[in-house]
């Protein structure tokens, strides 16, 4: 046993040294342009493909904007014109309604690093005439600002997550060595997952963006720590009953491999349901998250037990469990919780259900129909500031036109029909292969709800001519519609998959139905509370349609995790004690470790809020709050109370009683 443990440890140290650097390389293969994630069937994607027939089709526009209160000078205009030198840029475009602003549109080659080109433009704005405001905005600038915002994933996010996990583990185990071992296991898991994801993304096998990258880091840290807590707790329990450390780790491994593997398998299958998404960004997150969970499972069940086997009781120094010492789990806080559940099971599950229903009542207040691209950022960025200035002096869609591709012979008809409410100007911009490219400048900012509604009206007007409508705003519209479709498709699939896993694991039909019902109710309550917090406390402008989907996938999968940890132990104890006593003993034995695991996972997901991105902050709150609700209310009170009240019938159709 000692030799095997030593070999496993050496292999992981070598593997960790090789794969570790790849967690810092994921940004190199991440794609943050939303237009790259739509399916080929999306109208804006078809327009982007048709535009390849036109010479300037694939360029991404950046807008260099100048503003001076009281009016621009000739020196200001010359300065602006000079900013376009070295780029494919338009002449200086004056504001139509005043003389206080002007702009040039710079077309950037997407084959080159857009962020670098934008930074070059921004660096060139230094040395502007005194009193002149100079801003770089437009779609290219938004991409650059997103890349900059996600830059904290490689450093700040991991530092915060690691520090939070270390602090919680110190409080739980009061040992300086054990947190280091658990964190090292999580780091090895993240390195392995990052290596695999890097290779797949680099070879265009999956799509990776900044959001998926951030979720991968947090998910691996949280899951690896959760699984480690379960194994370590069982190992400490066995050390009190068994003198030999190797026998203790064997028993602990056998006792936890099923619930940990089942938990990991449930999450993996749950997130892989995202493969049914039509959005490549969602579809890519599925395997990315699955790889992360798989890596966490592998390190927990190989590296961690090998290390614990070699260290034995020393891993828990200075509070090492002594052979023959009593089990504090059954007489402490969780022993009291179990006694409360025993005395009033029906009252407890009714009250907790009503509490969850009260939270779920606010679910209709959740605003998840989409937000403007500029609302993605929670801190001030230049692309947003520039768009605000642009909208004061120009039609909002200037520089980011809506593109209409039509048959050349129908140009006049399409021009006439596309002049719907919300369009400031529309004109042809080129012909190729019997097609005409028409640009419609919208009155509103291209990422606004008003602009999206205008594009919807344009499509309704010109579709009778077989014309297709694309561009930045159309991409946003198609993304919202696709996200809403994904939500309706994927949620039922996730529920079915988790039901099948639970039915096989618990060998019951009634228990899985009840467990899923409790987690779904918990999810509804979480989203209701989130709506109140987002609308009235944090004053968020809304949420992307994908937020409820991601929240559901992670909360249901992770919430079921804790029920799996509890109910597999309950089933084990029921074989000897019966359902009622088995439930209460299972609750008292696992209460501390599952609560610790829930707190760790909630804290690690909360770390996502350090990145100034609306979507990640919302996911951080939803998952952190939802996990705590599942851990402290659903798994601690609702599920045990239901199990005790229903009794042996909960295992139906199994004969277990």
N, C-alpha and C positions, 0 to 999 in steps of 0.2 A: 504493500500500500504506500509506504514511504517513497519507494523508488518511482512508482507511477505518478504520485503527486509531484515529485521533483521534476520529472520529465514534462508533465503538463505545464508546470510553472515556467520552465525554461522556454518551452515552445511559445507560450503566450508573451513572454518578455521579448522574444525575438520578433514575433508577429506584431506586437504593439509598437516596437521601434520602427518597423517598416511602414505600417499603415497609419501611424499617428499623424504625420504631416498632411495627410490628405484631407483632414477636416478643415484645414486652412486653404485648401485648393478648390473647394467647391464653388466659390464665387467665380472662378475662371470659366466654369461650364454652366453657370446659371443664366437663364434668359428671363428678362423682366419686361419685355414688350408684349402687351396683352394681345396684339394682333396675331402673334405667333401661336396662340393657344386655341384658336377657333377651329372647328372642323371644316373640311373642304366643302361641306354642304352649306355653310353659312354664306349669305349673300355678299357680305363684305370681303370674305376670303376669295370668292369668285371674282369680285371686282379687282382685288389686288393681283390676281393671276392675269386678268385681262389687261391690266395696266402695263404689264411687261411688254406689250406690243408698242407702247409709247416710250419715247426716248427718256423722259424724266420720271418714269413710272415708280421706281422703287426708292426714290430719295425720301429722306425723313426731314421735314422742315424744322428749322430753328428760327426764331424771330429775335433780331436785335432791335431793341426799342429804346428811344430816347425821349425824354420829357423835360421841359423847362417851363416853370410858371411865368407867365407874361409873354411867352413866345420864343421860338427857337431863333438862333442867330445863324448867319452864313457859316461861321466857324463850326457850329453844332452839326449842320447838315454835311459839311465836308468831313468832319470827324466820323459821322455815321457811314458815309460812303466808303471811307477808308477801311472801316471794319470788315467790309465784304471782300476786300482784296485777298486773293489766295484761295477763295471759296467760290462755289457756284452760287452767286447771290443776285438778287433783284436790284433794280435801281432804288433810290430812296423813295419811299411812299409816304407822302404827307397825310396827316389826319384830315378827313373830309370836312370836319365841322369847326376846327380851330387851328391855330398855328403853334400849338404848344407841344405837339408830339409828332414823331415820324418813325418809320421802321424800315428795315430791310429784311427780306425773307432769304435765309441761307439754306440751300439744299445739301444735306449731308449724306454721304455714301454709307448705307447700312452695312456694307461689307467691311468697313473699318470700324474701330471702336467708337461708337457714338459718344460715349461719356468723354473720351479724350478730346474729340472734336469740340464738344460743348465747353469743356474746360479751357481749350485753346481760345475759343471765342470770348469767354469770360475774362481770361487773363489779358486779352487784347483791349478790354474796356478800361483798363487802368490808364491813368493819365488823361481822362476825359476833361473837357473844359470845365472850369469851376462852376458849380451850381447846376450842372447838367446831371439828371438821373439817367443811368444806363442799366438796362436789364436784358438778360437773355431768357426767353421763354419759348413756348411752342412745344409740340410733341417730343422733339429731340431733347429739349431741356428737362421735360418731365421724366423721361427715361433716365437721364443723367442723375437727376435728384433722387430717383428711386434707388439706383445703384449705390449712391452715396449713403442713403438711409439704411440700406441693407448691409453696408460695410461693417456695422457693429456686430454682425452675427459671429464673425470669426474670433472676436476678442471679448468685447464687453458682455455679450449674452452668456458666453461660456463661463466667464469669470463670476458673473452674478449667480448663475445656476449652480456652479460648483461651490461657491461660498454658502449659499442657502442650504444645500444638501449637507455640507460638512457641519454647519451649525446645528441642524436638526439631529444629525446622527450623534453629535457630541452630547446633546441633551438626552437623547434616548438611551445611549449606551454608557455614557460617562466614561468613555475610553478613548485615549488619543490614537490608538493604533487601528481600531476597527473602522472608523470613518475613512482612514487613508486606504484601507484595503478595498472597501466598497467603492470609493471614488475611483481607485485605479481600475477596478472592474468596469465601471461605467466609461472611463476614458478609453480603455481597450475596445469596448463595444462600439463607441462612437468612431474610433479610428477605423475599425473593420467595416462598419456600415458606410462611412464616408468613402473608403477605398472602392467598395463595390458600386456605390452610387456614382462616384466620379467616372469610373470606367463606362458604366451604362450611359451616362449623360454625354460623355465625350464622344461616344460612338452613336449618338442619336437614337438610342434604344428607348430612353425615357426622357420626358421633359422635366427639367428642374428650374424652379424660380426661387427668388429670395424667400417667399413665404414658406415653401416646402423645406428649404434649407434650415430656416429658423425652427420650424416644427420638428424636423428630424433631430436637431441637437437636444431640444427640450424633451422630446419623447424618449430618446435613448437614455438620457440621464434619469428621467423619472421612472421609466420601466425597469432599468437595470437596478436602481436603488430599491424599488418596490419588491422585485423578485429576491434581491439580496436580503432584505429585511425578513422575508418569510423563511428563507433558508437559515439565516443566522439565528432567528428566534427558535426554530425547531432544533438547531444544533445546541443552543444553550439549554433548552429543555432536556435534551437527551444527555447532556453532560452531567445533569443532576442525578440521572438514573443509571448511568453507565460510566465506569471508571476509565475504560479504554477510549481515547480520543478518536481512533480510527473506526471503532465500532459505532461511536456516536455519530460521526459524519456519514457513515454508510446508512444508518437508520434515518438520519435527518434528510439525506438526499432522496432515499426511497419514499419518505413520507411527504416530500414537497414536490417531487418531480412531476407528479400527475397534476396537482392544481396549478403549478407554475406553467407547465407545458399547455394545459388547457386554457389558462388565462392568456398566454401569449398567442396560442392558436386562434382564440376567439377574436383578439384584437387584429391579428394578421388577416383573418378572413373578413373581418368587418371593414378594415381600411381597403382591402383589395376589391371590395364592392364599388369603390370609386372608379375602377376600370370600366364600369358601365357608363361613366360620364362622357358627354360629347366634348367637354372642354379638356384640352391636353394638360392644362395646369392642374385640374382636379385629377385627371387620369394619371398624371405623373406622381402626384402625392401618394396614391395608393401603394405602388411598389416601393417608393422611397420610405414610407412609414413602415411597411411590412419588413423591409430589409433592416431597418433600425430595431424593430422589436425582435426579429430573429437573432440579430447580433447580441442584444441584451440577454436573451434566453441562453445563447451559447456561452457567453462569458460567465453568467451566473451559475450554470450547471457544470462548468469545467474549471475555469481559473479560480473562482471563489472557493469551491469545496477543496481544491488542491491546496490552496493557501491556508484555509482553516484547518485542514488535516495536519499540516506541518506545524502550525502554531498551537493548535489545541486550546487549552484554557488561557494561555498567554494572550490570545487575541482580545480577551475581555479585560485585561489588566487595566486598572487595579481592582475591579469588582468581578473577578473571575468566579463563575459558578462552581460550588464545591460538590463533590460526589456525596449523595445522600441528603443534600439540603432540600428544604421544602420548595414547592412551586408557588411563587408569589402571585401568579396570574389568577388563580382561582379564589384568592381571598382578598384581593385589592378592589380597585374601582370596578373592574369588569365583573367581579363576583357579585358586587352590589347591583350592577345593571342587570345581570342575569336573574337575581332574586326579584327585582322589580318586574321584569318581564314575566316571571313565573306567577306572580301574585295578581297581575291585571293585564293579561295578554290582549283581550278584546278591546278594552278601553284604550290601550296603547296604540294598537294598529288603527283604530277609528280616529283618534286624535291626530296621529301623524299623517294619516291620509287627508284629513281636513286641512291641515297646515299646508300640505303640498298642493291641494286644490286651490287654496287661497292664493298661493303664488302663481299657479297656472292661470288664474282668472285674468291676469294682466298680460297674458301672451298676445292677445290681439293688438296691443299697443306697440308691439315690436315693429319698427320701420325697417324693412329689409328688401325694399324694391330697388336699391342701388343708390350710389352717391356719385357726385362729380369726382372726376379724377383728381382735381385740386384738393378735394377733401380727404384724400388718402393720407396726407401728411399732417401730423399733429404739432409740428414745429414750423416756423416760418422758413420757406424755401424760395429761391429766386424765381422759379418757374411760375409759382402761384402769385407772387407779388407782381410779376410781369404781366400775367393775365389780367389782374385787376386793373392795372394801369392801361393796358391795351383796350379793355372794355369801356374805359372812360372816354376814349378818343376815336375808336374804330368800331365797326361792327364786330361783335364778339368772335365770329368765326374767321376773321382775317388771318391769313397765313396757314389755316388748317381747313381748307375747303372740303365740302362734301362732294364726292366724285360720282358722276353719273356716266355710265358707259351705255351707249345706244347705237342703233344702226344709223349710219351716216345719212341715209335718206329720210330719217325721221327727226332730224336735228331740230327743225322749227317747231314740230309738235311737242317734242320733249322739253324744249326751252319754255314754251308757253305753259305746259302743264306743271312744270317744276317750280313755277313762281307762286308757291303757296305761302300762307301766313308764316312769318318767321325767317323768310329768305330775304337778304338784303340785296343780293346781286347774283345773277346767273349768266354765264357766257361760255361758249365753246373754247377749248384750250388745245385742240389738236385732233388730227385724224390719222388712222392707220388701219389698213386691211379692211376697209369698208365700215369701220367703227368710228364714232366720234366720242371724244372725252370732254365732258361738260363739268365745269366747276361751279358749285353753288356756295356762295359766301353767306353764312348764317348770321342773323342779328345777335344771337346769344353766344356765350362762350362755348366752344365745341364739346366740353365735358359736362355741360349743365343739363339738368332735366328738361329745360325748355328746348335746348338744341336737339336732344333725343326725340322729343315729341315732334319737332319740325321734320326730322329725317323720316319718322314714321309717316307723316303726311306726304312727304315727297314720294316715298315708296308707293303709297296708296294711289297717288296721282299718276305715276309714270309706269307702273307695272303693266298696264294695259297696252303699252307700246313695246313690251319685252325688254325694256331698259332695266339695268341693275344699278343699285345705289350702294356706294361704299365710302371709305374714308374713316377718319378717326372717330367721329360721332357714331357712324354706322357700326363700327367695331364695338363700341361701348353698348349700343343697343342690342346687337347680336349676342354679346357676352351675357347681358342680363337675361335675355330670353332663354339662352342655353342653360344658364344656371338654374332658372326656375324649372325647366324641364328635368334637369338632373335631380333636383330635390324630390320631385314627385316620383321619379323612377327608382332612385337608389334607396330611399328610406325603407320601403317595404322589403326590398331585397336584403338589407342589413338585418331587419327583424327576423326574416325567415332563416337566414344563415345562423344567427345566434340561437334561435330556438332549436335548430337541429343539433348544434354543438352541445347545448345544455341537456337536451333529451338523451343524447348518447352518453354524456358524462355522468348525469344523475340517474340514468335509467328510469326516467319518469316522464310523464306528459304534463301533469298538473303543476309540478314544481317549476318547470321552465316557463310556463304561461304566467304564473304568479310573479316570478322573478323579473321577467321582461316587463310586465305591467307596472311593477314598482319603479323600474328604471325609467320607463317612458314617462310615468307621472313625475318623477324627479326631474327629467329633462324639461318637461313642460313648465314646471315650477321655476326651474333655473332660467329659462328663456323669459318667463314673465317678470321675474325679479330683474333680469338683465335689461328688459325694456324700460323699467322704472329708472334704473341707474343710468342707462344711456341717455334717456330723454330728459330727465329732471335733475340729475346730479352732475353728470359729465357733459351734458348738453351736446351730444354728438349729432351730426346732421342726418344720420341714418346708418344703414349697414348694407353691405353688398349682399345679393341674394344667396351667395355661397356660404355666408356666415352661419345661418341655421343648419345647413347641411353638414358643414364641418363640425359644428357644435354637437349635432346629433350623433354623427359617426364616432367621434371621440368619447362623448359622454356615455353613450349606450355601451360601447365596447369596454371602456374603462370602468364604468359603473358595474357592469356585469362581472368584471375582474374581481371586485371585492366580494360580490355574492358567491363567486366560484370559490374564493379562498375560504369563505365561511361555510358554505354548504357542503363542500367536499369533506371538510373536517367534521361537520355535523353528521354527514352520512357515515363516516368512519366510526364516530362515537355511537350512532344509533344502533349499529350492529350489536353492541354490547349493552347499551343502556336503555334503548327505546328512543322514540322520536323526541318526546318532551325533554327527558334528561339529557339526551344526546345534543339537542339544540342548545340547551343552557350551558352544558360543558363546552361545546364548540365555541359558543359566544364568549365565554370567560377566558378560554385558552387563546383565542385568536384576536380578541378585542384590542389589546394593546398594539400588536404588530400591524394589524390592518389599519388602525387609526393612524399609526406612525407612517405607514405607507401612503395613506390618503393625504396626510399633511405634506409629505415630501413631494408627491406628485402635484398637489395644488400649488405649492411654493415654486416648483420648477416651471410650471406653466405660467405662473404669475410673472416670472422673470422675463417673459416675452414682452411685457409692457415697457421694458427699458428701450425697445426700438420704437422710434417715433412714427409708427405706421398704424393707421386706424384699424385695419383688419386684424393685425396681430394683437393689438391692445384689447379689442373686443373678444377675440378667441381666448386671450389670457384670462380675462374676467370670467367668461362663460365656463371654461373648463375648470378653473380654480374653484369658483363658487360651487359648480355642479359636483365636483369630486368631493368637496367637503360636505355637501348636502347628502350625497350618497353614503359617505363614510360615517358621518355622525348621526344621521337620522334614519336613512333607509336601511343600511346594513346593521346598525346597532340596535334599532328599535322595531321598525316596521316589519322587516323580514323575519326576525326571531319571534316576534309576537304573533304573526300570521302562522308560522310553523307550529308554535305551541298551541294556538287556538284550534288549528285544523287537525293537528296530531298526525298519526300514521297515515291518514288519507292523502297527505301531501305527496307521498311517493307513488301514488296511483299511476299506472296499473301494477307497479312492483308490489311484491308481497311484503316488502320491508315495513316493519311497524315500530 
